């Protein structure tokens, strides 16, 4: 079994991954491929960083499958769409306080899912 990416072993790294999750899927063009001016500039043909973060993106998706639908939705609204807390709470039908609690618990769960005894 492969070792989970080191970058997802702390709450800070999980949050960074969620915040930047769509960065490479929203390029300036409509393609994830990039045509380089010269071969030495970009030998892979993909946008800079796409290949480097593929394992991390795959791992965060695997871990997200273990969360409830509501917690996944909360993290998506909060980090990927970066909506205000009040709006996240309203969409989910929960209080702001509950929003913060659920978010913290979900992030902790994502970190714990990367620990060797939880990765099964």
Residue pairs with C-beta under 8 A, 6 or more apart in sequence:
1 119
4 59
4 114
4 119
5 55
5 56
5 59
7 13
7 16
7 17
7 56
8 14
8 17
8 56
8 59
8 60
8 63
8 110
8 111
8 114
9 111
9 114
10 111
11 107
11 108
11 111
14 60
14 107
14 110
14 111
15 79
15 107
17 56
17 57
17 60
18 60
18 75
18 79
18 80
19 79
19 80
19 82
20 53
21 57
21 60
21 79
21 80
22 80
23 49
24 32
24 47
24 49
24 50
24 53
25 32
27 34
27 47
32 46
32 47
32 50
33 45
33 46
33 47
34 42
34 45
34 46
34 47
34 48
35 45
36 42
36 43
36 45
42 48
44 51
59 114
60 110
62 113
63 109
63 110
63 113
63 114
64 72
64 75
64 110
66 109
66 113
67 75
67 106
67 109
67 110
70 92
70 102
71 102
71 105
71 106
71 109
72 106
73 91
73 92
74 88
74 92
74 99
74 102
74 103
74 106
75 103
75 106
75 107
77 83
77 87
77 88
77 91
77 92
78 85
78 88
78 99
78 103
83 91
85 96
85 99
85 100
86 96
88 99
89 95
89 96
89 98
89 99
92 99
94 102
112 118
113 119
